[in-house]
Each structure stands twice: as structure tokens, then as C-alpha cells.
Amino acid sequence: MWEGPSLWLSSSVVLNKWEPFRLYFKKGVQEYYIELIRATATMVVAGILTYYICTFFCLSHIASIAVKFLICIVVPNGFFAFLNWNNNDFKDSIQFIKEIFIRVSQDKH
């Protein structure tokens, strides 16, 4: 049934009031909630965008699933990357991923 959305909503309301103190203690509560609203809006827009792009593809069952699978992988991640390109957290994540690839490539040699 609708246990997923209701569980998400109730846990967001109850648990997130303590998150600023655990995760963003140095940044402040107001900045945490602004970031939370921005992230939620980004997820909603990415979901709507992905849904509408998927509605354009009415192929055979297997082909439709494959195309929609690729759309669901590429569109939200591309949208998040586009919006967060200049964000310091995003740059740190990219640097971390590069370091992992460097370590993996060095281990193979």
C-alpha cells in the first residue's frame, strides 16, 4: 500500500529535527534546513523530469524496459551533477572517486 511514502514522511518529520546537531553542527540549523529543502526540491524535479521523459518511449516490452532503465540512471544523475557542479561537497566527492580509481588502477599493475 502507501507505507513507503508515509514512512518516509513520518521519519523525515521525527528524525530530521535531530539531524542538524549530528551532521551540520558547525554549519548551523538554518543552513541545514535550507540545504534539506533544496535537496528535496531537486529530487522532486528530477523525478518529474525522469517520469515525463520515460512517457515518450512506448516500445516493445523488453526494449521499453531497457530504455527506461537507462533513462532512470542517466537523467537524475545528470540533473544532480548539473545543479551541483560548483558545490564543494560535489567536488570533494569527485576527488574521492578519482582517488579510488587511481588506487584500483595501481593495484592492477
N, C-alpha and C positions, 0 to 999 in steps of 0.2 A: 504494500500500500504506500502511503506517504510518510513512512517512518524516516526515510533518509532526509528529506528537507526539514521535517520538524525536529529531528535530532540535531541537524546542523544548526538550525536557528536557536534552539534552546541552549546548546553547548556554546554557541557564539555569545549569547547574552550572558550566560552564567560564568563561563570560564574566561572570556576575554577581558573582564574587568580586572583580573589579576595579571594578565599578560604584560602590561606596561612595566610593572615592577620587576618582572622576571627577565624580560627581553630588552627593554628600552629604558632601563633605569637611568642611564646617562643622558638620553635624549629628552626625556620629559613625556608626560602623559599626553599633552595636547598634540605633540608631533606624532606620537604613536597612533592616536585615533585618526589623524589626518591621513597618515600612511595606510591605515586599515581601510578607510573609506575609498582612497584612491585605488588600492589593490582590489577591493570588491567591485568597484565600477569597471575596472579593467577586465576582470573575469566575466562580468555580465556582458560587456560589449563584445569581448572575444567569443563568448558562447553564442550570442545572437548572430554575429558575423559568420561564424562557422556553420551554424544551422542554415542560414539563408544561402550560403554558397553550396552546401550539400543538397539543397532542394532543387538546384539546377540540373543535377545529374540523375536521370532516370534511365539506367542501362539494364542489362540483364542482371539477375540476382547476384552472381559472383562478381561481375565487373563493377556493379554498383557498390557492393560492399568494399571492394578493393580501393576504388576511387575515393569513397567517403572515408575510409580508414586513413588514406594518405592526406586527405584534406584535414581531418581531425588532428593529425600530427603536425602538419606544416603551418596551417593558418594561425592557430592560437600561439604557437611558439614564435612565429614570425612577428605577430602583432605585439607580443610581450617584448621581444628583442627591439622592435622599432620604437616602442614607447620608453624603454628603459636603457637605451643605448648610452646615454651620458650619465646614468646613475652610478654612483660609486660602488654600491653593492653589486650591480651587474658587472662592472669592470673587475671587481675582486673575484667574482665567480668565473669569469672568462679566464683570468690569470690562473686560478686554481685548476681549471680544466686543462689549460695549456701545460701546467706543471705535471699533471697526471699523464698526459700523452707523452711528454718528454721522458718521464720515468719508465713508462711502459716500453717506449721505443729503445731506450738504453738497455733495458733488461733483456730484450731480444737479441742484442748484439753481443 
